[in-house]
Amino acid sequence: MKRIKFKKYAGLKIVGKVAQQPVNFESSHLDRASWLTAEVESGGKFGTVMNFDGTGMTAGLHQAIAVYPRYLDDEKINNDQGPLWKLLNRMRLLAYDSITLLRIFDRLYDFGWYLAEDATLRYTGNGDIVDGKGIRDRLTGSRDGVMPLKGNDRAIAEEVIKLFHEAFSDHKTFEAQIAFGKEHFIKRAERTNLRFCKKTTHKRYRIMDVLYDPEFHMTHPESLPWDCKEMDLADAMFWSNTVNAPGAALKVLCKVVDAGGRPKDFYTVRKFAKELIHALGTSSYGRWDDDIKNGRYQRTRKAAMQVWPKEFFTGPSAIMPKDLEG
């Protein structure tokens, strides 16, 4: 393990060694979306974990976080915890006989915590929700997310990240990790409205109404036909970016819808897909822009080229070229 500095934080990272299964034309749309997201988030490796980015702990194929750093100072304890605890709860249900998973729960208990039935981390004494800074303090050895260079707190942080690495590398937990990611996509598509749209009529749409427009027989993420290859790729890329920053991805989708409407309002579904990919790949958020050498767009494109048709990436009709402004 190596101590990594990231912005104002510092901690550890362990890269997983067990690769996820490949996908192809016979796989479902959700299989491909999950696969692409994992390739970009964790290198497609089960067991990839880190705690150097201020989130306390990040684990799973799609890299679920333990705490939301931006909420730790708002004095609202009930919004501090990230989706990692919901993922651990899902793993507990599907991999109840995993010894490596039990070791995590045992260590949490040593800290005076337990994972409640509502998938929140709570104190064993009074049942109150554990605050985000308290979580980050124990998991990284520092309340501010900067793991010490040495000492007992660093030793505890190393021990804990190894436990998470072993549990998420355990084949008994693989099904839960994959299922959790797919369920997240479906729930968000069904529940999230385009609240960032400027046009009132567009605000009423859900993600489902746009990315899986029924007028193109795209009735549900689970049943998107491979005939809609362009939308298949655009939707998968959208979900990959959503895992990284849901609000930023939603704003990009709203921008595309405000400009041209839903797929049925474009000349072709292909044009909508191309516009969405272009908007995501030229976003100024984080490292999404295609001009960043090892940024999110280039890593997404590199992975996608293993599955989707070659003409999507090169040539005059490419919808995901290396240079979006070229």
BALOBA-1460 file (C-alpha; in Angstrom, 3 decimals):
// residues 326
<rec num="1" residu="m" x="0.000" y="0.000" z="0.000"/>
<rec num="2" residu="k" x="1.102" y="3.507" z="-0.772"/>
<rec num="3" residu="r" x="0.024" y="6.743" z="0.864"/>
<rec num="4" residu="i" x="-1.531" y="8.984" z="-1.789"/>
<rec num="5" residu="k" x="-2.130" y="12.729" z="-1.582"/>
<rec num="6" residu="f" x="-5.272" y="14.007" z="-3.320"/>
<rec num="7" residu="k" x="-6.117" y="17.707" z="-3.118"/>
<rec num="8" residu="k" x="-6.343" y="18.455" z="0.629"/>
<rec num="9" residu="y" x="-6.712" y="14.755" z="1.574"/>
<rec num="10" residu="a" x="-4.376" y="11.763" z="1.902"/>
<rec num="11" residu="g" x="-4.799" y="8.034" z="2.380"/>
<rec num="12" residu="l" x="-4.407" y="4.601" z="0.824"/>
<rec num="13" residu="k" x="-5.504" y="2.641" z="-2.230"/>
<rec num="14" residu="i" x="-5.546" y="-1.068" z="-2.990"/>
<rec num="15" residu="v" x="-6.229" y="-2.149" z="-6.570"/>
<rec num="16" residu="g" x="-8.355" y="-5.261" z="-6.995"/>
<rec num="17" residu="k" x="-7.054" y="-8.317" z="-8.836"/>
<rec num="18" residu="v" x="-10.292" y="-10.102" z="-9.827"/>
<rec num="19" residu="a" x="-11.658" y="-8.800" z="-13.142"/>
<rec num="20" residu="q" x="-15.369" y="-8.530" z="-13.806"/>
<rec num="21" residu="q" x="-16.901" y="-10.714" z="-16.506"/>
<rec num="22" residu="p" x="-16.861" y="-9.261" z="-20.047"/>
<rec num="23" residu="v" x="-20.074" y="-8.245" z="-21.818"/>
<rec num="24" residu="n" x="-21.168" y="-8.513" z="-25.443"/>
<rec num="25" residu="f" x="-24.134" y="-8.132" z="-27.797"/>
<rec num="26" residu="e" x="-26.078" y="-10.871" z="-25.986"/>
<rec num="27" residu="s" x="-25.744" y="-9.112" z="-22.623"/>
<rec num="28" residu="s" x="-28.524" y="-6.843" z="-21.381"/>
<rec num="29" residu="h" x="-28.319" y="-3.061" z="-21.535"/>
<rec num="30" residu="l" x="-27.932" y="-2.917" z="-17.765"/>
<rec num="31" residu="d" x="-25.101" y="-5.437" z="-17.968"/>
<rec num="32" residu="r" x="-23.260" y="-3.165" z="-20.378"/>
<rec num="33" residu="a" x="-24.011" y="-0.019" z="-18.368"/>
<rec num="34" residu="s" x="-22.782" y="-1.688" z="-15.176"/>
<rec num="35" residu="w" x="-19.697" y="-3.051" z="-16.935"/>
<rec num="36" residu="l" x="-18.740" y="0.318" z="-18.457"/>
<rec num="37" residu="t" x="-19.241" y="2.123" z="-15.153"/>
<rec num="38" residu="a" x="-17.065" y="-0.388" z="-13.329"/>
<rec num="39" residu="e" x="-14.300" y="-0.185" z="-15.932"/>
<rec num="40" residu="v" x="-14.090" y="3.569" z="-15.439"/>
<rec num="41" residu="e" x="-14.616" y="3.630" z="-11.661"/>
<rec num="42" residu="s" x="-12.590" y="0.659" z="-10.418"/>
<rec num="43" residu="g" x="-10.716" y="-0.559" z="-13.461"/>
<rec num="44" residu="g" x="-13.303" y="-3.333" z="-13.651"/>
<rec num="45" residu="k" x="-11.668" y="-5.096" z="-10.689"/>
<rec num="46" residu="f" x="-13.445" y="-6.502" z="-7.665"/>
<rec num="47" residu="g" x="-11.680" y="-5.437" z="-4.497"/>
<rec num="48" residu="t" x="-10.499" y="-1.980" z="-5.548"/>
<rec num="49" residu="v" x="-10.753" y="0.252" z="-2.450"/>
<rec num="50" residu="m" x="-9.388" y="3.640" z="-1.397"/>
<rec num="51" residu="n" x="-9.618" y="6.168" z="1.423"/>
<rec num="52" residu="f" x="-7.480" y="9.051" z="0.168"/>
<rec num="53" residu="d" x="-10.176" y="11.339" z="-1.287"/>
<rec num="54" residu="g" x="-11.984" y="12.567" z="1.829"/>
<rec num="55" residu="t" x="-14.843" y="10.064" z="1.604"/>
<rec num="56" residu="g" x="-13.634" y="7.875" z="4.472"/>
<rec num="57" residu="m" x="-13.758" y="4.719" z="2.358"/>
<rec num="58" residu="t" x="-14.636" y="4.034" z="-1.266"/>
<rec num="59" residu="a" x="-15.341" y="0.446" z="-2.321"/>
<rec num="60" residu="g" x="-17.211" y="-1.743" z="-4.775"/>
<rec num="61" residu="l" x="-17.245" y="-2.145" z="-8.531"/>
<rec num="62" residu="h" x="-18.891" y="1.273" z="-8.864"/>
<rec num="63" residu="q" x="-16.960" y="2.800" z="-5.941"/>
<rec num="64" residu="a" x="-19.589" y="3.640" z="-3.323"/>
<rec num="65" residu="i" x="-18.456" y="6.186" z="-0.715"/>
<rec num="66" residu="a" x="-18.749" y="6.051" z="3.077"/>
<rec num="67" residu="v" x="-19.372" y="9.775" z="3.642"/>
<rec num="68" residu="y" x="-20.172" y="12.856" z="1.551"/>
<rec num="69" residu="p" x="-17.283" y="15.292" z="2.231"/>
<rec num="70" residu="r" x="-19.300" y="18.341" z="1.191"/>
<rec num="71" residu="y" x="-21.954" y="17.682" z="3.853"/>
<rec num="72" residu="l" x="-19.675" y="17.139" z="6.844"/>
<rec num="73" residu="d" x="-19.776" y="20.789" z="7.951"/>
<rec num="74" residu="d" x="-23.487" y="21.525" z="7.554"/>
<rec num="75" residu="e" x="-24.355" y="20.189" z="11.048"/>
<rec num="76" residu="k" x="-26.974" y="17.828" z="9.622"/>
<rec num="77" residu="i" x="-25.861" y="14.390" z="10.753"/>
<rec num="78" residu="n" x="-28.593" y="12.539" z="8.854"/>
<rec num="79" residu="n" x="-27.146" y="13.450" z="5.434"/>
<rec num="80" residu="d" x="-23.467" y="12.655" z="6.042"/>
<rec num="81" residu="q" x="-23.441" y="8.946" z="5.189"/>
<rec num="82" residu="g" x="-22.859" y="7.826" z="1.612"/>
<rec num="83" residu="p" x="-24.159" y="4.756" z="-0.291"/>
<rec num="84" residu="l" x="-21.398" y="2.411" z="0.923"/>
<rec num="85" residu="w" x="-23.511" y="1.394" z="3.906"/>
<rec num="86" residu="k" x="-26.481" y="0.558" z="1.686"/>
<rec num="87" residu="l" x="-24.131" y="-1.533" z="-0.450"/>
<rec num="88" residu="l" x="-22.831" y="-3.354" z="2.636"/>
<rec num="89" residu="n" x="-26.413" y="-4.048" z="3.653"/>
<rec num="90" residu="r" x="-27.128" y="-5.497" z="0.202"/>
<rec num="91" residu="m" x="-24.028" y="-7.658" z="0.540"/>
<rec num="92" residu="r" x="-25.190" y="-8.781" z="3.976"/>
<rec num="93" residu="l" x="-28.459" y="-10.018" z="2.459"/>
<rec num="94" residu="l" x="-26.916" y="-11.827" z="-0.520"/>
<rec num="95" residu="a" x="-23.603" y="-12.904" z="1.009"/>
<rec num="96" residu="y" x="-24.562" y="-13.598" z="4.619"/>
<rec num="97" residu="d" x="-22.081" y="-16.499" z="4.787"/>
<rec num="98" residu="s" x="-19.074" y="-14.431" z="3.709"/>
<rec num="99" residu="i" x="-16.457" y="-14.600" z="6.463"/>
<rec num="100" residu="t" x="-14.622" y="-11.604" z="5.030"/>
<rec num="101" residu="l" x="-17.799" y="-9.518" z="5.243"/>
<rec num="102" residu="l" x="-18.395" y="-10.581" z="8.839"/>
<rec num="103" residu="r" x="-14.907" y="-9.359" z="9.709"/>
<rec num="104" residu="i" x="-15.910" y="-5.855" z="8.616"/>
<rec num="105" residu="f" x="-18.988" y="-5.918" z="10.827"/>
<rec num="106" residu="d" x="-16.896" y="-7.198" z="13.739"/>
<rec num="107" residu="r" x="-14.441" y="-4.332" z="13.314"/>
<rec num="108" residu="l" x="-17.247" y="-1.797" z="13.099"/>
<rec num="109" residu="y" x="-18.600" y="-3.205" z="16.353"/>
<rec num="110" residu="d" x="-15.176" y="-2.693" z="17.925"/>
<rec num="111" residu="f" x="-15.559" y="0.985" z="17.013"/>
<rec num="112" residu="g" x="-18.934" y="1.026" z="18.793"/>
<rec num="113" residu="w" x="-20.970" y="0.924" z="15.583"/>
<rec num="114" residu="y" x="-23.452" y="-1.408" z="13.907"/>
<rec num="115" residu="l" x="-25.211" y="-1.471" z="10.537"/>
<rec num="116" residu="a" x="-28.924" y="-1.027" z="11.218"/>
<rec num="117" residu="e" x="-31.777" y="-2.581" z="9.236"/>
<rec num="118" residu="d" x="-32.324" y="0.750" z="7.463"/>
<rec num="119" residu="a" x="-28.739" y="0.493" z="6.121"/>
<rec num="120" residu="t" x="-27.407" y="3.359" z="8.250"/>
<rec num="121" residu="l" x="-24.380" y="3.127" z="10.500"/>
<rec num="122" residu="r" x="-25.395" y="3.696" z="14.135"/>
<rec num="123" residu="y" x="-23.836" y="3.755" z="17.597"/>
<rec num="124" residu="t" x="-24.263" y="0.551" z="19.590"/>
<rec num="125" residu="g" x="-24.927" y="2.461" z="22.795"/>
<rec num="126" residu="n" x="-27.866" y="4.709" z="21.905"/>
<rec num="127" residu="g" x="-28.719" y="3.833" z="18.306"/>
<rec num="128" residu="d" x="-27.969" y="7.337" z="17.024"/>
<rec num="129" residu="i" x="-26.617" y="7.801" z="13.496"/>
<rec num="130" residu="v" x="-22.825" y="8.004" z="13.339"/>
<rec num="131" residu="d" x="-21.735" y="11.416" z="12.085"/>
<rec num="132" residu="g" x="-19.617" y="11.617" z="8.945"/>
<rec num="133" residu="k" x="-16.556" y="13.097" z="10.618"/>
<rec num="134" residu="g" x="-16.622" y="10.298" z="13.168"/>
<rec num="135" residu="i" x="-16.686" y="7.740" z="10.362"/>
<rec num="136" residu="r" x="-13.848" y="9.388" z="8.480"/>
<rec num="137" residu="d" x="-11.847" y="9.764" z="11.667"/>
<rec num="138" residu="r" x="-11.876" y="6.020" z="12.388"/>
<rec num="139" residu="l" x="-11.539" y="4.755" z="8.815"/>
<rec num="140" residu="t" x="-8.683" y="7.057" z="7.811"/>
<rec num="141" residu="g" x="-7.154" y="7.868" z="11.195"/>
<rec num="142" residu="s" x="-7.939" y="11.549" z="10.792"/>
<rec num="143" residu="r" x="-11.030" y="13.716" z="11.178"/>
<rec num="144" residu="d" x="-9.970" y="15.939" z="8.280"/>
<rec num="145" residu="g" x="-9.294" y="13.058" z="5.904"/>
<rec num="146" residu="v" x="-5.505" y="13.274" z="5.965"/>
<rec num="147" residu="m" x="-4.172" y="9.918" z="7.068"/>
<rec num="148" residu="p" x="-1.153" y="10.212" z="9.418"/>
<rec num="149" residu="l" x="2.281" y="9.335" z="8.115"/>
<rec num="150" residu="k" x="2.786" y="6.895" z="10.970"/>
<rec num="151" residu="g" x="1.460" y="5.804" z="14.334"/>
<rec num="152" residu="n" x="-1.413" y="3.752" z="15.735"/>
<rec num="153" residu="d" x="-4.132" y="5.609" z="13.811"/>
<rec num="154" residu="r" x="-2.398" y="4.862" z="10.527"/>
<rec num="155" residu="a" x="-2.027" y="1.206" z="11.535"/>
<rec num="156" residu="i" x="-5.780" y="1.018" z="12.189"/>
<rec num="157" residu="a" x="-6.522" y="2.684" z="8.820"/>
<rec num="158" residu="e" x="-4.323" y="0.125" z="7.056"/>
<rec num="159" residu="e" x="-6.041" y="-2.737" z="8.858"/>
<rec num="160" residu="v" x="-9.521" y="-1.453" z="7.976"/>
<rec num="161" residu="i" x="-8.824" y="-0.874" z="4.286"/>
<rec num="162" residu="k" x="-7.405" y="-4.400" z="4.038"/>
<rec num="163" residu="l" x="-10.646" y="-5.768" z="5.525"/>
<rec num="164" residu="f" x="-12.690" y="-3.909" z="2.926"/>
<rec num="165" residu="h" x="-10.377" y="-5.074" z="0.135"/>
<rec num="166" residu="e" x="-10.758" y="-8.701" z="1.212"/>
<rec num="167" residu="a" x="-14.550" y="-8.504" z="1.505"/>
<rec num="168" residu="f" x="-15.005" y="-6.831" z="-1.864"/>
<rec num="169" residu="s" x="-12.592" y="-9.352" z="-3.431"/>
<rec num="170" residu="d" x="-14.658" y="-12.254" z="-2.060"/>
<rec num="171" residu="h" x="-16.568" y="-13.998" z="-4.874"/>
<rec num="172" residu="k" x="-19.518" y="-14.439" z="-2.489"/>
<rec num="173" residu="t" x="-20.074" y="-10.668" z="-2.585"/>
<rec num="174" residu="f" x="-19.830" y="-10.206" z="-6.364"/>
<rec num="175" residu="e" x="-23.532" y="-10.735" z="-7.084"/>
<rec num="176" residu="a" x="-24.514" y="-8.121" z="-4.508"/>
<rec num="177" residu="q" x="-22.036" y="-5.558" z="-5.864"/>
<rec num="178" residu="i" x="-23.366" y="-5.941" z="-9.407"/>
<rec num="179" residu="a" x="-27.037" y="-6.017" z="-8.368"/>
<rec num="180" residu="f" x="-26.659" y="-2.913" z="-6.201"/>
<rec num="181" residu="g" x="-25.284" y="-0.905" z="-9.118"/>
<rec num="182" residu="k" x="-28.060" y="-1.934" z="-11.495"/>
<rec num="183" residu="e" x="-30.739" y="-1.235" z="-8.902"/>
<rec num="184" residu="h" x="-29.299" y="2.250" z="-8.437"/>
<rec num="185" residu="f" x="-29.613" y="2.960" z="-12.160"/>
<rec num="186" residu="i" x="-33.235" y="1.785" z="-12.297"/>
<rec num="187" residu="k" x="-34.351" y="3.654" z="-9.177"/>
<rec num="188" residu="r" x="-32.743" y="6.886" z="-10.298"/>
<rec num="189" residu="a" x="-34.231" y="6.593" z="-13.791"/>
<rec num="190" residu="e" x="-37.704" y="6.015" z="-12.383"/>
<rec num="191" residu="r" x="-37.645" y="8.626" z="-9.591"/>
<rec num="192" residu="t" x="-35.497" y="11.542" z="-10.735"/>
<rec num="193" residu="n" x="-37.083" y="14.458" z="-12.556"/>
<rec num="194" residu="l" x="-35.163" y="16.830" z="-14.810"/>
<rec num="195" residu="r" x="-35.281" y="19.576" z="-12.194"/>
<rec num="196" residu="f" x="-32.436" y="21.524" z="-13.773"/>
<rec num="197" residu="c" x="-34.255" y="22.073" z="-17.069"/>
<rec num="198" residu="k" x="-35.130" y="25.670" z="-17.899"/>
<rec num="199" residu="k" x="-38.354" y="24.790" z="-19.716"/>
<rec num="200" residu="t" x="-41.244" y="24.014" z="-17.375"/>
<rec num="201" residu="t" x="-42.564" y="21.179" z="-19.535"/>
<rec num="202" residu="h" x="-39.164" y="19.501" z="-19.508"/>
<rec num="203" residu="k" x="-38.978" y="19.636" z="-15.708"/>
<rec num="204" residu="r" x="-41.869" y="17.150" z="-15.605"/>
<rec num="205" residu="y" x="-39.868" y="14.491" z="-17.411"/>
<rec num="206" residu="r" x="-38.074" y="11.798" z="-15.485"/>
<rec num="207" residu="i" x="-34.729" y="10.391" z="-16.595"/>
<rec num="208" residu="m" x="-36.739" y="7.335" z="-17.648"/>
<rec num="209" residu="d" x="-38.904" y="9.428" z="-19.985"/>
<rec num="210" residu="v" x="-35.856" y="10.701" z="-21.829"/>
<rec num="211" residu="l" x="-33.205" y="7.977" z="-21.894"/>
<rec num="212" residu="y" x="-35.789" y="5.224" z="-22.380"/>
<rec num="213" residu="d" x="-38.318" y="7.094" z="-24.509"/>
<rec num="214" residu="p" x="-41.320" y="4.744" z="-25.060"/>
<rec num="215" residu="e" x="-41.850" y="6.105" z="-28.578"/>
<rec num="216" residu="f" x="-38.681" y="4.241" z="-29.506"/>
<rec num="217" residu="h" x="-39.763" y="1.101" z="-27.642"/>
<rec num="218" residu="m" x="-37.188" y="1.816" z="-24.957"/>
<rec num="219" residu="t" x="-39.622" y="1.090" z="-22.166"/>
<rec num="220" residu="h" x="-37.218" y="0.260" z="-19.352"/>
<rec num="221" residu="p" x="-33.477" y="0.029" z="-18.658"/>
<rec num="222" residu="e" x="-33.807" y="-3.740" z="-18.429"/>
<rec num="223" residu="s" x="-35.315" y="-4.039" z="-21.911"/>
<rec num="224" residu="l" x="-33.489" y="-1.524" z="-24.098"/>
<rec num="225" residu="p" x="-33.025" y="-3.398" z="-27.414"/>
<rec num="226" residu="w" x="-29.570" y="-3.705" z="-28.935"/>
<rec num="227" residu="d" x="-31.079" y="-2.255" z="-32.123"/>
<rec num="228" residu="c" x="-30.746" y="1.113" z="-30.367"/>
<rec num="229" residu="k" x="-26.961" y="0.784" z="-30.218"/>
<rec num="230" residu="e" x="-26.289" y="4.523" z="-30.126"/>
<rec num="231" residu="m" x="-28.681" y="5.136" z="-27.238"/>
<rec num="232" residu="d" x="-27.326" y="2.032" z="-25.550"/>
<rec num="233" residu="l" x="-23.852" y="3.591" z="-25.460"/>
<rec num="234" residu="a" x="-25.041" y="7.100" z="-24.576"/>
<rec num="235" residu="d" x="-27.200" y="5.807" z="-21.730"/>
<rec num="236" residu="a" x="-24.375" y="3.629" z="-20.402"/>
<rec num="237" residu="m" x="-22.018" y="6.618" z="-20.463"/>
<rec num="238" residu="f" x="-24.612" y="8.749" z="-18.677"/>
<rec num="239" residu="w" x="-24.891" y="6.183" z="-15.876"/>
<rec num="240" residu="s" x="-21.116" y="5.997" z="-15.599"/>
<rec num="241" residu="n" x="-20.895" y="9.766" z="-15.171"/>
<rec num="242" residu="t" x="-23.855" y="9.735" z="-12.772"/>
<rec num="243" residu="v" x="-22.003" y="7.438" z="-10.378"/>
<rec num="244" residu="n" x="-19.199" y="9.993" z="-10.302"/>
<rec num="245" residu="a" x="-21.465" y="13.056" z="-9.859"/>
<rec num="246" residu="p" x="-25.256" y="12.604" z="-10.134"/>
<rec num="247" residu="g" x="-26.089" y="16.312" z="-10.044"/>
<rec num="248" residu="a" x="-23.529" y="17.233" z="-12.700"/>
<rec num="249" residu="a" x="-24.696" y="14.439" z="-15.032"/>
<rec num="250" residu="l" x="-28.333" y="15.480" z="-14.592"/>
<rec num="251" residu="k" x="-27.489" y="19.083" z="-15.464"/>
<rec num="252" residu="v" x="-25.828" y="17.896" z="-18.675"/>
<rec num="253" residu="l" x="-28.868" y="15.807" z="-19.609"/>
<rec num="254" residu="c" x="-31.130" y="18.802" z="-18.924"/>
<rec num="255" residu="k" x="-28.965" y="20.966" z="-21.183"/>
<rec num="256" residu="v" x="-29.387" y="18.495" z="-24.061"/>
<rec num="257" residu="v" x="-33.143" y="18.191" z="-23.524"/>
<rec num="258" residu="d" x="-33.596" y="21.971" z="-23.308"/>
<rec num="259" residu="a" x="-31.705" y="22.362" z="-26.577"/>
<rec num="260" residu="g" x="-33.539" y="19.721" z="-28.596"/>
<rec num="261" residu="g" x="-36.101" y="17.846" z="-26.558"/>
<rec num="262" residu="r" x="-36.389" y="14.107" z="-26.101"/>
<rec num="263" residu="p" x="-35.079" y="11.631" z="-28.704"/>
<rec num="264" residu="k" x="-38.391" y="11.788" z="-30.591"/>
<rec num="265" residu="d" x="-37.844" y="15.536" z="-31.124"/>
<rec num="266" residu="f" x="-34.480" y="15.001" z="-32.833"/>
<rec num="267" residu="y" x="-34.188" y="13.874" z="-36.432"/>
<rec num="268" residu="t" x="-32.834" y="10.542" z="-35.261"/>
<rec num="269" residu="v" x="-32.132" y="8.732" z="-32.009"/>
<rec num="270" residu="r" x="-28.507" y="8.646" z="-33.158"/>
<rec num="271" residu="k" x="-28.385" y="12.452" z="-33.137"/>
<rec num="272" residu="f" x="-29.704" y="12.603" z="-29.555"/>
<rec num="273" residu="a" x="-27.163" y="9.998" z="-28.461"/>
<rec num="274" residu="k" x="-24.353" y="11.923" z="-30.137"/>
<rec num="275" residu="e" x="-25.437" y="15.184" z="-28.491"/>
<rec num="276" residu="l" x="-25.573" y="13.584" z="-25.032"/>
<rec num="277" residu="i" x="-22.129" y="11.998" z="-25.409"/>
<rec num="278" residu="h" x="-20.716" y="15.300" z="-26.673"/>
<rec num="279" residu="a" x="-22.250" y="17.265" z="-23.802"/>
<rec num="280" residu="l" x="-20.924" y="14.851" z="-21.172"/>
<rec num="281" residu="g" x="-17.494" y="14.746" z="-22.796"/>
<rec num="282" residu="t" x="-17.112" y="18.524" z="-22.992"/>
<rec num="283" residu="s" x="-18.436" y="19.281" z="-19.511"/>
<rec num="284" residu="s" x="-16.194" y="21.425" z="-17.337"/>
<rec num="285" residu="y" x="-17.071" y="19.349" z="-14.276"/>
<rec num="286" residu="g" x="-14.194" y="17.500" z="-12.611"/>
<rec num="287" residu="r" x="-12.091" y="15.633" z="-15.160"/>
<rec num="288" residu="w" x="-14.896" y="14.949" z="-17.645"/>
<rec num="289" residu="d" x="-13.573" y="17.006" z="-20.564"/>
<rec num="290" residu="d" x="-12.204" y="15.072" z="-23.550"/>
<rec num="291" residu="d" x="-9.115" y="17.299" z="-23.645"/>
<rec num="292" residu="i" x="-7.840" y="15.779" z="-20.389"/>
<rec num="293" residu="k" x="-5.443" y="13.000" z="-21.360"/>
<rec num="294" residu="n" x="-6.507" y="10.457" z="-18.752"/>
<rec num="295" residu="g" x="-9.809" y="12.094" z="-17.895"/>
<rec num="296" residu="r" x="-13.183" y="10.441" z="-17.613"/>
<rec num="297" residu="y" x="-14.138" y="10.782" z="-21.285"/>
<rec num="298" residu="q" x="-10.968" y="9.172" z="-22.616"/>
<rec num="299" residu="r" x="-11.143" y="6.326" z="-20.072"/>
<rec num="300" residu="t" x="-14.819" y="5.771" z="-20.909"/>
<rec num="301" residu="r" x="-14.085" y="5.747" z="-24.634"/>
<rec num="302" residu="k" x="-11.169" y="3.330" z="-24.242"/>
<rec num="303" residu="a" x="-13.360" y="0.876" z="-22.344"/>
<rec num="304" residu="a" x="-16.384" y="1.298" z="-24.624"/>
<rec num="305" residu="m" x="-14.303" y="0.437" z="-27.711"/>
<rec num="306" residu="q" x="-14.088" y="-3.129" z="-26.386"/>
<rec num="307" residu="v" x="-17.847" y="-3.613" z="-26.726"/>
<rec num="308" residu="w" x="-19.633" y="-1.187" z="-29.034"/>
<rec num="309" residu="p" x="-19.248" y="-1.000" z="-32.866"/>
<rec num="310" residu="k" x="-15.940" y="0.398" z="-34.137"/>
<rec num="311" residu="e" x="-17.681" y="3.002" z="-36.304"/>
<rec num="312" residu="f" x="-18.881" y="4.736" z="-33.136"/>
<rec num="313" residu="f" x="-15.312" y="5.777" z="-32.345"/>
<rec num="314" residu="t" x="-13.512" y="6.477" z="-35.614"/>
<rec num="315" residu="g" x="-14.419" y="7.870" z="-39.004"/>
<rec num="316" residu="p" x="-16.700" y="10.681" z="-40.188"/>
<rec num="317" residu="s" x="-19.858" y="9.276" z="-38.554"/>
<rec num="318" residu="a" x="-18.350" y="8.555" z="-35.122"/>
<rec num="319" residu="i" x="-20.506" y="9.541" z="-32.149"/>
<rec num="320" residu="m" x="-17.653" y="9.129" z="-29.666"/>
<rec num="321" residu="p" x="-14.464" y="10.283" z="-31.419"/>
<rec num="322" residu="k" x="-11.222" y="10.862" z="-29.567"/>
<rec num="323" residu="d" x="-11.492" y="14.616" z="-30.081"/>
<rec num="324" residu="l" x="-15.025" y="15.940" z="-29.685"/>
<rec num="325" residu="e" x="-14.129" y="19.400" z="-30.947"/>
<rec num="326" residu="g" x="-12.096" y="18.171" z="-33.912"/>
